[in-house]
């Protein structure tokens, strides 16, 4: 019987996480877990006064994503997740703090809660990190045409990119496969999906170094 696996797909807004989760789940026969849509009771207050309500809003999102993480760990088959619990804290909540929307006291309390809870969570077997430039992210955000994403600035995307890179440099809970998403289009070119699946299987098999070489291209 094949051992159950848990992969988390990480990356910035618009990079293509949900699409890759769908394609991987179809190809591997695994259960997809998409980024949860939750009715955050603090969100309206947060947008009115970010500094006053950032802590409350982020604690709600953290607790919601922790429940999702627990649920997928109980799932009987292998799973692939769209955005992990780690990104909520390490990237998005940290960014609110750095932008001055969360006080130092609130950030320290939030971070202490996150660190304590994460010690009890079984980590994924692999994080697949989709790395893309701001230009690529903006083009993909524009292509999908979501109204609420229209005003996302390039500076905000660049800051998130920096936080993703910093997080993954210190992340040691499981192996990380970094996918060069500027150069890969797994929707238009099925061969690119084959390439990613192959690299994932190499990582899950314990191969220390997975190299992206001349096989990355735009042709079929």
PEURGI-V963739 format. One record per residue. N is the residue number from 1. SS is DSSP state (~ for helix, > for strand, _ for the rest). Layout:
N SS
N SS
//
This chain:
1 _
2 _
3 _
4 _
5 _
6 >
7 >
8 >
9 >
10 >
11 >
12 _
13 _
14 _
15 _
16 _
17 ~
18 ~
19 ~
20 ~
21 ~
22 ~
23 ~
24 ~
25 ~
26 ~
27 ~
28 ~
29 _
30 _
31 >
32 >
33 >
34 _
35 _
36 _
37 _
38 _
39 _
40 _
41 _
42 _
43 ~
44 ~
45 ~
46 ~
47 ~
48 ~
49 _
50 ~
51 ~
52 ~
53 ~
54 ~
55 ~
56 ~
57 ~
58 ~
59 ~
60 ~
61 ~
62 ~
63 ~
64 ~
65 ~
66 ~
67 ~
68 ~
69 ~
70 ~
71 ~
72 ~
73 ~
74 _
75 _
76 _
77 _
78 _
79 >
80 >
81 >
82 >
83 _
84 _
85 ~
86 ~
87 ~
88 ~
89 ~
90 ~
91 ~
92 ~
93 ~
94 ~
95 ~
96 ~
97 ~
98 ~
99 _
100 _
101 _
102 _
103 _
104 ~
105 ~
106 ~
107 ~
108 ~
109 ~
110 ~
111 ~
112 ~
113 ~
114 ~
115 ~
116 ~
117 ~
118 ~
119 _
120 _
121 _
122 _
123 _
124 _
125 _
126 >
127 >
128 >
129 >
130 >
131 >
132 _
133 _
134 ~
135 ~
136 ~
137 ~
138 ~
139 ~
140 ~
141 ~
142 ~
143 ~
144 ~
145 _
146 _
147 ~
148 ~
149 ~
150 _
151 _
152 _
153 _
154 ~
155 ~
156 ~
157 ~
158 ~
159 ~
160 ~
161 ~
162 ~
163 ~
164 ~
165 ~
166 ~
167 ~
168 ~
169 ~
170 ~
171 _
172 _
173 _
174 _
175 >
176 >
177 >
178 >
179 >
180 >
181 _
182 _
183 _
184 _
185 _
186 _
187 _
188 _
189 _
190 ~
191 ~
192 ~
193 ~
194 ~
195 ~
196 ~
197 ~
198 ~
199 ~
200 ~
201 ~
202 ~
203 ~
204 ~
205 _
206 _
207 _
208 _
209 _
210 _
211 _
212 _
213 _
214 _
215 _
216 _
217 _
218 _
219 _
220 _
//
